[in-house]
Amino acid sequence: MNKAKILSLILAVLMLCTSLLVGCAGGEQGGEQGGPGVGNITNDATDPAEVYDAEIKNLNGHEFRFYVGSANSEHLKVREIYAEAPTGDKINDAVFQRNAQLQQTYNCTIIEERVDVLDIAEMLRDPLMAGEYICDYIYINPRNGINLASANLLVDFNELDNIDLTKAWWDQNALNGVNVGGKTFFLLGSASDSEEISSWVVCFNKEYVKEYQSDIDLYQEVRDGKWTTDRMYDITVNTWEDINGDGAMVVGTDRFGYVGEYINNAVHIICGGITIGTYSTNGDILIPDQPKPEVLDAWAHLRPLLTTGYRDVSDAPVRVRTGLDTFAACNMGATVLKAGQSQVPLGLLPMPKLYETQDKYYTTIFFGITDTYTIPITVENAPDWASNGFSSGAEQAAYFLEAFGYYSRMILEPAFYENVVLKQNATDDSSAEMVELALANKLYDPLLGYEWGRIAQAFYYCGCAERYQPGSDINYDNLVSTYTSRVAGARKAADSYVKAINTTAVGG
């Protein structure tokens, strides 16, 4: 999202709020198009994907209940669904404002059921199997969510008329990356900041880079398309320090050039615009017998960076904030959102390109910490969908989720970018620009995300020595044999999932 887009969204919010002040009874009137005052925004839109023109319906006090599990990462705090009252926190207040406008416009209530479990799917499976109407939405990461999808307990958004998946408030790349097998169970977009927070970015220590080469301007190198893994390697191997002088590099004691966990081995490939598997538009998944040639080329190219003795293989980006690493590559929740706590001056960058000729900078997400919106099939047992004018409970849930997404784009999304990414946590104006670039192009790979058959883990184990033992490439040449030994298991797991979600449940 560029700054012009942010400003246009902020302007849209101001227009929306102004129109609400002059009249906001749409939810009780019925039959209007686009929401109270929304027509002033959307009628001038040049992109149809930005237009919200659904009829406003009186939902007669329906309670839209969201089930939300605990974030399983200290860096990711779910906060985008419900806010009890304004507190002065920009995101909290944006959520409160959005919900207040939705509730007034559509005559409904938004309720969050926060449950203190890591696997909300396991908790909800039995009541859903029993047909209990427990909620309208489950906010869940897809790695857990596929267990509900496999049991035919989630609604396929493709089958619903009251939601338009081509709209700008739904992440188009995610639709075909998180969802596979021709079904769409999981939605990401403006109503969630989890995909942004779980996207990979790079932190760097400005002082160490300047000590190595005083005229380095990494921000300009990014703008010029020259920020690559080769450049990252060059700086990594020239900014380490054996602090205690014992002749050995010890994690947690000495200063390393790069800290990045096992998964980074595969993330660097994805950020080169390459996926492990091949995916068709109709949801087919092709897992090659051996790694694709472009994957092997990338693997060879990455070897110096991944196996250098000056890489700290860990998931502790706190070390870059205390001055023990030059670079840290991790999810934004662990880097950008913690940058303000740093003891050293940090800058922010997108993940590096593999080659300068690469068309753009990419990032990716970790499916296990990225929450998505789903609709459970038991919404059919909601008592009021027919009286509210819908053909099914799923259509009623889809109708409101579409409005929820649109209002999030108008209110929550600009608040998140302007107040969290660009001001609160970015360390300088250029870093803010870098974070925008870092998040602009997300590439999703189901084989990395779902880790079917542990095939993605072949890249983890072959690209690193033992944890906290930097500097070995003993397993690097074993990638092909490790990968091929896992192909059958990966295909079986992927095929089983696709078959399950395309098989009608008994009684369905």
N, C-alpha and C positions, 0 to 999 in steps of 0.2 A: 504494500500500500504506500504510494508516494504521498508527499506532503500536500499536493493539490487535492488528492482524494480525501485526505484527512480533513482539510479545510472545508471541502464540499460537504462532507458528512457532518461536521460541526455546524455549518450553516443550515443544513437540513434539520438538525436537532433544534436549533434556535427557531426555525420556522415552525417546526412541529409544536414546540412549547408555546410559541406565540399564539398559534391557532387554537391550542387547548385552552388558553386563557379566555378566548372570546366565545368558546362554545365547545362543550365536551360531553354531550348527552347522547352520542351516537349509539352507545350500547343499548340504550333503552328505546331508541327510535326504530332501529332495524332498517334494512333495505338500502343503507348508504353504501358507497363504494370507497374502499381504500382506507377507511379509518378517519377519525376526527382531524381535520386539517391536513391529512396526508395528501389529499388531491393537489394542494398547493405545491407539494414537493414532486410528486410523481408525474404530473401533467407535463412538466417541462423536461422530464428525463429523456435523454437521447438513446439510452440503452434500455431495451425492453426488459433485460434481466434485472434492472434496478427498480422496476415498477411493481408496486403492490396495489392491486385493485380488487381484492376480494370483497364481497358483500359483507357488511358488518351485521352480525347476528347477535341477538340477545340470548345469552347462554344461561339465563335464569338461575344465576347463582351457583353454577357447576363448580365444584372444587377440583381443579387440576392438580393432581398429586404427583410429585416427582420423587422417586426413590433414588437416593444418592449414597454411594459407599464412601468409605474413608479413602483419601488419597494415599497410595502406598509409597510415597516418596516424601521426604522431609522438605523437598523443594517445591512441591506442587500442592497448593491449597485450593480446593474447590470453593468457589465463591460466586459463581456466575448465575445461579438460579434464584436464590432467595436472600433478601435483606430485611431484617425486622424493622429497622428504622434508619434514618440518616445519621451518620456518625462523623462526617467530614472526610472519610476515606473516599477517594474519587470513584473507585470501582464499586464499593458498597452502595454509594449514593446513586450511581448510574443504574445499578440493579434495582434499587428501591424505586427510582423514578420510572424505569421501564415497566415494572410490575404494577405500579399504581396506575399508570396510564392504560395498561392492558385490562386491569381489573375494572376500571371505570368504563372503558370503551365497550367491553364485551359482557359486562355484568357477570363476573366470575371471580374466583379466588384462586391464588397460586399458593400451594403448600409444598414444603420440602420435608421429606422424611429422611433424615440423616441417620445412617446406621453404621455402627462402629465395627465394620468387618472389611477385610481386604477383598474377599471374593463374594460380592453381592449376588452373583449368579447362583452360587451354591445355597445361599440363604433363601432365595426367592423361588427356586425350582419347584419345591414341593407344593407350595400354595398355588403356583401357576398351573402345575399339573392337575391340581384339584379343581381348577376352574375358578379360583377366587379372584374377584375384582379387587385388587389391592392398590393399584395406582394406574395412572394414565401413561406415565413415562418411567423408564429406568435409565438413569444416567450412569453408563458403565463403559469400561475400557473394552475394546473389541476382543482382546485376548481372552477375557472372561465371558464376554457376550456371546461368542460363538458356541459356547456350551448351551445357552438358551436357544440360539438359532437352530442348532443341530436337533434339538428336541421339539422343533416346530412351535416354539413358545413366543416367537417374535413376529410382528407384522412386516410384510414386505412393502416398503414405501412405493415400489413400482406399481402396485395394484391399487393405489389410492388416487382419487380425483381431486382432493382438497389440499394437495401440496404439489408445488411445482419445483422439481429438483434442478431445473435450469436456472433458477433465480440466483442472484449474486450473493445472497446470504447463506447459501450452501456451498461448501468447498467442492468444486467440480473435480479436482484431482483425487480427493479422498473418496468420492463416490465410486470410482473405478480402481481404487487402490486398497482401501480398507474392506470394501465389499467385493466378493468374488462369487462365481457360480451363477451369474445372472440374476442374483437377488440383491436387494438393497435393504439391509436391516439397520445400518449404522449411519448417522448423519453427523457431520462436523460443519462448522461454519461460524457465523457471526455470534451465535448464541453461546459460544464456548471459547474461552481463551486457553483451554488445555492443549490444543494442538500447537498454539504458538509457544506456550511455556515448555512443551516437551520437544520442541524442534532444536536441532543441533546448531550451535554457534561457537565462536572461538573468542576467548579472552587472551589478552597479552599484556605483559609487563612493559610499560613504555620505557622505563629506565634501562632495563636490560637490553632492549633493542637499540636504544640510542648509544649505549656503551659499546656495543658491537660496531655500529656504523651510524655516526651522528646525523648523516643526511638521509637516513631511511624515512620514508613517509608511506607507511603501509596503507593508509587510507587512500592515498592517490594511486598506489599500485592496484588496489581493489577497483577503483574507478576506471583505471586503464586496462583492466582485465588481466593483470599480471600477477595477481595473488594466487599462487599455485602450491601444490604439495612440495615441489622442488624448492621453492622459496622458503616454505616453512621448515624444511629439512636444513637448509643452509643456515638459518638463524638458530635452529634448535642445537646444532652441533657446535655453534660458536658462542653460546651464552650459558654454558653449564659452569659449575664451580664445585670443586672438591673442598667444601667448607672447612672440614676438620683436618684436611691435609694428610689423610691416612692412605691415600693412593687407591681407594675403593669408593665407588659411587653407591651410597646407601640411601634408599628411599626414606624420606622423613627427616633425614639429617642433611644431605647435600642438595645442591641446587641443580635441578634437571632442566632440560630445554623444553620438554613437552610432557604434559600429563594427559592421558587418555585411556579409558578403560577398554576391555576386550572388544566390546561391540563396535568401538571406533574403527576397527579393521574393516568391517563391512560397511559402516557408515561412510567412510572415505570413498568406497566404490560407488555407493548410491549417489553421493554428492558429486560424482563424476558424470552423472546423468545415465548411469548403467544400473539395470536391475539384474538380480540373480536368475530369475525365471523370465518367461515371456508370457504376456497376458493379452488375450483378445478382448474386443469390445463386448462380446457376449458372455464374458466371464470365464472362458476356458483358461486353464493354467498349464503351461508347458514347462516341465522341469527337465532340462537337457541331461543326457547321459553323463556328460562331463561339463565342467564350467565353460560357459560361452567364450569364444576367442577374445571378445572385448573385456570380459571379466579377468581372464588370464593376463592380458596386456596390462590392465590396471594393477593386478596383483604384483606383477614384476616391477612396475613403475613405483609402487608404494614401498617396496622392500626396504630401501634405506631409511625412510622415515619410521616405519613400524618397528624395525628391529634394532635401531640404534641403541647403544648403551646409555644414551642421554634421554631416553624416553622412560618416564615413570608410568608403568602400567597399573593404574588404579582408578578407582571411581571417587577420588577425593579432591575435587577442584578447590577445596579449601586451601590446598597448598599453594596454588597460584595467588591466592589472596594474602598469603603470609610471606610471599617472596621466595618460595622454594621451587617455582617453575616459571619459565618464560611464557609458554603457551598452555592453555587448558581448552580442550574441546569437549563439550558436554551439552546436555539440554539447557535451554535458556533459563529454566528455573534454578539451575545450579550455578549458572555463570552470570547472566545479565541481572537477574533479580537479586543476586547476592553481591553485586559489584560495589554497592554503596557501603558494604561492611569491610571492604578491603583495607589492609594496612599499607598497601603500595599503590602507585598510580596505574590503573588498568585502562586499556582500550578494548574495543569490541570489533570483531570482524565476522564476515560470513565464513562458512567452511570453504577451504581453498578448492580451486579447480584442480583437476588432474593435469590438464594441459592448458596452455594459453589459448589454444584454438577452440576450447569448449565454449559453447554459445552463451552460457549464463552460469551464475552461481546457484547451486541447489542446496537444499537441506532435506532432512527426513525426520520422522518422529519415531518414538518407541511406543508400540501398540499397547504395552502393558501399563502405561501411565497416562494415556490419552483418552479422556472420557468422551463418549458419544451419546447421542440421543436415540433411544429405541422406544418402540411401542409394544407392550405385551399383548398377546391375543385375548387376554381376559378383559380388555376394555369393552368387549361385546356384552359383558354383564353389567356395565354401567347402567343405572336405571333411567337415564334421562335423554339419551341420544335421539330417540325417535321424537319425543316432544319438543326437542330443540331444533328439529327440522333436518336431521341427518339420516342417511341410509344405513349407518352402522356406527358402532362405538369407535371403530378405528378411524372412520371419516371425521368424526367429531374431534378426536385427538389430533389428527393430521391438520384439520382446519386451524386449530388453535396454535399448533406448533409452527405453522407457516407464519402466523401473525407474530408469534414469539421470536422467530428468526428475523423477521423484518424489523421489528422494533429494536431488537438487539443491534442490528446493523446501524440503525439511526442513533442509538443512545449508548449502548455498551461498548461497541467496537471502537468508536473514536475516543471514548474515555480511556479504554485500555491502552491504545497506542499513544495518545497524547500525554497521559498522566503516569503511565507505568513504563512503557518502552522508551518513549522519547524524552521524558523529563525526570521522572523519579529515579530511574536506575541506569540510564545511559550516562556515561561518565563525561561526555563532552558532545558538542554539536555533531562532530564527524562520526562519533560512535553511534549516535542516534540514526544517522543516515545509514551506517553500516548494518544496524539491526534491521532496518527496513529492507535492505537488500538481502540480508540473510534469510528473512522470512518470506520473501516474495515468491519463491518457486519451490514448493514441497513436492518431493517425489516419493511415492509410497510403493513399497515392495512387500507383498503378502508373505513371501518366503522368509524375509527378514523379520517381518512383523509378527507372524504367527509361529515361526520357528518349527514348522512341520518337519517331523523326522529328524530334528536337530541339524538340518542341513546347513542352516545359516551359521551354526556354531562351529562348523568346519573352519570358517574364516577367523573365528575368535582364537581357537586353540592353535591353529597353524601359524598365526601371525604374531604370537607372543610366546615368550618363555613362561616359566612359572610366575605366578603373581608376585609382584615386588622383587623379581629377579630380572632386571633390565639387561639388554645387550646380547640376546641370543636369537639366532635365526635357525635353530636346530630343526624346527618343525616346518619351516617355511615351504620347503619343497614337497611336503607331504599333502599339500592342499588337494591335488587331483585325486589321490588315492583315498583321502579322508572323505572328500565330497562324494565320490562314486560309491563308496561303501554305504552312504546314507540316502542315495537316490530312491531306492525301493521303498524305504520307510517314509520318506517325504511324499512320494507319490501316493502311497496307501493312505496316509493321513489326509492329504489334500482331497483325494478322490472320495474318501469316506465322508468328509465334510460336505462336499458338493452334492453327493448322492443323498445325504441326510436332509439337506435343506430343500431338495427338489422332490422329496417323497412326502406325500400328504400323510399327516398323522392319522392314526386310527380314530375314526369319529369326526375327522376334520372335513 
